């Protein structure tokens, strides 16, 4: 067991422990997207007024756009061997990175909770208990797997990608037996606000993976092609999510209230009753287990990154790892139990609200990595607040704040609607503003401020002979 449990957390994965192929990103991200929450996300495009045809087109566009941004983050993993959010210290400072990290942690707790609500219903059916007990049982299993870490996460992704793909093919066939696909596709009435809602739902789904996607590519050998990592990540995530969301669109368009009243129960009923139903309850729990382990693992990484920036910590003990994961589990489980009766009504706003906070971070991180630093970082300095990156990098923090504020006039949620939403016909385009404005502003401010950028990537501490990226230490 000791050989299976992951040893690394926020520290660099040494070349001697790198393994795997870029294709592993495909199976992981297919498995992480073929599940009931992605189905519900797709269904929301219809539930809130969209038609089948334009909802599907919008979801495809959002998955490709958001997935491309997410995959650009994934390509950073093999190069640096670091968790995603540690890299943010190069832009925001060793301590300044806590600003986006606080929101990242909130995201992981929220996704853990939303996943646990639906998976808890399936677990309750399998264990013949109530939903609250199902949520708790599911959360405990999730936490144990997150403690074991990287290897089990990839194995789980491979298993889930196969089992869930087979299940969704079967459920899709059963659904089409009940529906007249010709009628659904013939009722196409374009509405810009509804179309942009579909784009935003799927784009936010993909962008939300950005703060932790490199966590699952950082063990790949350093010479792994960035292009291969990008395309396998994008294709796996976009295919898995679009598959699930398409199913959700068709279910919502054909089932109406039957689906809205009990999302898990209705999907399982498509498969059959009795023992067959138990199989599909298991599939739903398995699909959610994959992505909830990712959320728990990512949340623990984000918490450690934030705390260690102030404590000067470079490594984490196994006991500390377990404690951080337990904190994520307890917080997520509490939110899940508190919100299980109003899940569907709050989930859309949760997704779109999160998007407001993560698009500026993604824009700044990607512009810095690919255009300003050009993939060259001083990795030991990422743990030193007195080093080349400093404790706080005020330009990035200022741009991040401007990126947040710039989105508010375009934001449309149930608790806040910006003044420019009505002139746009009710469309929410805040995420586009949140990508473009901070990306352009950060590039303008940082393109000449490159004194902190090393000539080549530094992998070892200054007391040792520096090793350039691509060399063997």
N, C-alpha and C positions, 0 to 999 in steps of 0.2 A: 504493500500500500504506500510506503514511504517513497518508493520510486515513481509512483503515479502522481502523487500530490505535487502540485507545482511549487517550485522554490522561489521563483522570481515574482516581483510585483512592480514597483516603480523603477527598479534598477534596469540597466541595459542587459539585454539577452546576449551573452557572448557568442562569438561565431561558432565555437565548438559545440554549442547546444542548439544551433539552428537546424531545422528540419522541415520537410514537407514540400509541396509544390503549389504553385499559384492556383491550380485547379481546386485545391482544398477550399479556397474562398468561395467558389461556386456552390459546392455542396453545403457549406455552412450557411450561406445566405439564402439559398433556396429553402432549406429547412427552417431558417429563422423567420420566414415570411409566409409559409403555408400553414396558417392557423386561423383560429376563429376571430381574433381581434382585427386582423387584416380583412377578413370577410365583412365584419361590421363597418370598418372604415370605408370600404367600397359601397356598402349599402347606404351609408349616410348621404352619398351623392344623390340617390333617388329619394330617400326619406325626406330630404329637405327641398324637393321639388324638381330635380333634374329628370330628363328622359333617359332611356337606356343608351341610345346611340351616342349622344354627346357626352354623357357621363363616362362612357367607356373611352372615348377619344381623349377627354380631359384627364382621366386617370392615367392613361398611357403616357401622355405628355408630361404630367407631373412626375411619374415614376422615372422617366428617362432624364428629365432635368435635375430633379433632386438626387437621383441615383448617380448621375455623373459627378456631382459635387461630393457625394459620399464616397465614391470610388477614388476620387483624387486624394482624399484623406487616407484611404486604405493603402495607396501606393507609397505612403510615407513610412509604413511599418517596417518593411525589410531593410530600407536604407538606414534607419536610425536605431531600430531594435528597442524602441521605447513605447510606452503607452501613449495614447493620443494626447491626453490633456497635459502631460509633462511638457510636450512640445510647445504648449501655449506660453510657457515661461519665456521663451525666446521673443515673443511678441509683447506680452503683458508684464514681464518681470517675474522673478521667482515668487514674490509675495502677491504681486498684482494679478496673477492668474487666478487668485481666489475669487475674483469678481464673476467671471463666467462660470467658474466651478460650482459656486453656490446654486446657480440655476441648473447646471448639469445634474447635480445631486437631486434637486427637486424633480427633474425630468425622470430620473431612474426610479425614484420612489413612486411617481405617478404611473409610469408604465408597469412597474411591478404590481401596483394596486389594480390597474385596469385589467391586466392579464390574469391576476389572481381571482377577480370576480367571475370571469367566464370559465376559467379552468376549475375554479372551486365548485361551480355548478356541476361540471362533468365529474369531478372527483367525488362529490357528494352522491351522485347517482351510482357510481361504481362501488362506493363504500357503504351505501344505504344509510347516509347520515344527512344532516341539514347543510345548507350552503356555508354557514359560518365554519362548521367543522371541516368541510371540504376545502375552504380557503386556507385554513391553518395547516392541514395535512399537506396540501400542495406547496405552501410556502416553506415548510420544513424540508421537503425533498429538494426544492430549488436551492436552498441555502447549503445543504450538504454537497450537492454537485458543484456549486460555485466555489466552495472551499477546496475541492479537489483540483479545479482549475482548468487550464488551457487544453490539455489532451482530451479530457472527458467532454469538454465543450465541443470540440471538433468531431469526436466520435458520435456524440449525440446529434449533431447537425447532419452527419451522413446518414444515420439511421432514420432520423425524422424526415429527411428529404425524400427517401424512398417510400416509407410507409405512408406519409401524408400525401405524396403525389398519387399513389395508387388509390387512396381513399377519396381524394378530390376528383379523380377521374370517374370513379364509380358514382359519387354523389352528383356530379355534373350530369351524368347520363340519366340518373333518376329524376333530377330536376327537369331536364328537357322532356322527359316523358309526360310531365304534368303541365308544361308550358307550351304555348304556341310561339316559337321563336320568331316566326314571320311577323306576327302581330306586334311583338315587342320591338322589333327592328324597324317596322314601318311607321311607328309613332315617334318621329323625330321632330322636335321643335326647338331650335337653337335659342338659348337664353344666355347672354354673356355672363351675368352674375352666377348662374348655376354651373356654367362651364368652368368659370374660374374657381368656384368652390371645389369642383372635382379635381382640378389641377392642384389647388392648394392642399387638399386632403392628402393626395398621394405624394406631393412634393414634401410636405411636412413629415410624412411617414418616413421618407428616405433621409431627409436632412437630420432627423432625430437620431439616426445611427452615427452621424458624423463624429460626435465627441468620443466614441469608443471603437470605431471600426478598425483603427490601426492596432488596437489591443490584440486583435485576432489575426493580424498579418505580421506582427513583429518577430515571430519565431521563424519566419521563412528565411532561407539563406540570403545573405547580403547581396549576392549577385543575381537574385531573382529579378526578372525584367519588370520594371515599373509598369510598362504597357500591359504585360500579361496580368499583373496583379489588378490593375485598373479594370480591364475588360472582364476578367472572371468575376470580380466583385460586382461590377455593374450588371452583368448578365444574370448572375444568380439572384441578386436582390430584386432587380426589376422584373424578372420572370416570375419569381415566387410571389411577389406582392401583387403583380397584375393578375396572375392566375387566381389568387384568393379574392381580390377585389372584383374581378369580373363575376365570379361566383356570387359575391355579395350583392352586386347590382341586379343580377337576374333573380336572386332570391327575394330581394326587397320589392322588385317590380311585380312579382307573381304572388307572393305570400301576404303582403300587406301587414295587417294587424297580427296575424298569426306569428310572423317573424318578430315583429316589434315587441310583442308580449313576452317572448321566450326565445332568444336567439339560439342558444345552445340546444334547447329541446326541439326546436323546429328543424335545425340542420340535421340532428341525429335521426329525427323521424323520417327524413328522406331516405335514409339507409335501410330502415326496417325496425322491427320490434324485437323484444326478447334478447337472446344472446347476441344477435346482430347489433342491436342498439348498444349493448355493452362494449362491443368492439369499437364503435364510433365514439362513445364517450371516452374510451382509452385514447383514441387517435387525437381527439380534441385536447385532452390533458397533455399528451406527448408533444403536440405542436406548440402548445403554450409553454411547456417546460423548457423547450429549447431557447426561446427568446427571453423567458423570464430569468434563466440562468445568465444569459448575456447581460440583462439589465442589472442583476444583482452583482455580477462580476464588475461591470462598468461602474456601478455606483460605489463599490468598495474602492476601485482604482481612483475615482474622482475624490473621494473623501481623503484617502491617503495622500494624494497629490496636494490637496489644499492644506492639510495639517502639516505635512512634511516641509512645505515651503517656509513655514514659520519656525519649525523645530530643527531644521537642518538635517532631517532624516534622509538617508540614501537607500536604506534597505528596511524590510519589515519582517518581524518574526511570524512564525506560524500562528502563535497565539493572537498577535495583533490582527493578522489577516482574518481569523475566525471572528474576532470581536467586531471588526468593521462590517463584515458580511451579516452578522447577527443584527447590527443596528439597522442596516438597510431592510432586512427581512421584517423586523418588528415594526418599523415605520410604515413600510408598504402594506403589511398585513392589517395594521390599524386603519389606514386609509381605505383599504378594500372593504373591510367590514362596515365602516361608517358609511360608505357610498354605494354599497351593492344594490340598493333599491332605486337609485337614480342614475344608473350607469350610462344609458344611451343618451340621455339629455345633456349630460355634462362632458361626454367624451369628445365631441366635435370641438367644443370651445377649448378643451384642454390641448388638443392637437394644434389648433391654430394659434393659441396663445403662446405655446412653446416655440412655435416657428418664429415668433417675433424676437425671441431672445437668442436663437441659435444661428439665424442667418448672418447677423453681423460678425459673430465669432468665426463662422466658416469663411466668410469673405476675407477677414483679416488674416486668419491662419494660412489660407491658401495663397493669397497674394504674397505674404511674407516668405513662405516656403519656396514657391516656384519662381517668383519674380524679383524679390528683394535679396533674400539669402541664397537663392539658387541652390537649395538642398544642402547648404553647408552650415553646420551648427557645431558649437563647442559643447559637447554633451556634458562633461563634468561641470561646466559653468552653469548648467541648468539647475544645479542644486546649491549654488553659491550666491546668496543675495548681494555679496560684495564683488562678484565677478563681472564679466563683460556685459551681462544682461541686466544687472542691477536688481534691486528689490521691486521697484515699480517703474514701468515704462509708460509715461503719461501720454505720449502721443497715441499709442494703441488704445489706452483706456478712454481717452477723449473721443477717438473715432468710434469706439464701441458705443459710447453714450449717445453720440450724434446718430449713429445707425439705429439705435432703439427709438429715439425721439422722432426721427424722420418717418418711421412706420406708423405712428399713432394716428395721423389723419386718414390713413387708408385702411385701418383695422376695423373689422366687423365681427363682433362677438355678441353674445346675449347680454353681457354686462357692460360693454363699451362699444360704441360705434363712432368712428372718426367722422369729421365734417366733410371729407371728400368722398365718402362712400356713396351717398345718394347721387351726386353728380355723375358717378360712374355706373349708375343703375343698380347699386347695391353690391357691386363686385368688390371682393377683398383682394387687393394687389399688394398688400403690405410686404409680403415675403420677397417680391421682386425688388421693391425699394430697399429692403433690408440686405439684399445681396449687392446691388449695384452701387448704392451711395457709399457704404463703408469701403467697398473694394476700391472705388475710384479715389476716395479721399485718402485712404491709407497709402495707396501707391504714390499719390502726389506728395504726401508728407514724408514718406520713408525712403523714396527712391534715391535720394542723395545722402541719407543718414545711414551710411553703411560701415561706419568705423567699428561697430561691434561684430561685423560679419567676418569670420575667419577665412583665410585663403583656401582652406580645405576642411572637411569635417574632422574634428578632433574627438577621438574615442576614449583616450585615456587621460588621467589626471596630469596636471602640469609637471609633477615630480618625475613622471615617467617619460620615455621618448614618445612624442605624439605619433599616432597612427592614422594615416589618411584613410578616408572611406574607400572600401573595396580591398584594402590590404588585410593580411592576416595578422592579428596581434600576437 
